[in-house]
């Protein structure tokens, strides 16, 4: 899976709020959050990232 070019106040690529997030064999790139979490914003949840690439994120 590829997540690229996302824009949001929180979690430009992925926002996980109180859930369970598992990212495997994925690329998360070039996402923007105006506040927090350019690529991934994990808010009181559980997150696991395996064998993945996270690059060029921007968070405020």
Buried (B, 14 or more C-beta within 10 A) or exposed (E): EEBBEBEBEBBBBBBBEEEEBEBEEBBBBBBBBEEBBBBBBBBEEEBEBEEEEBEEBEBE
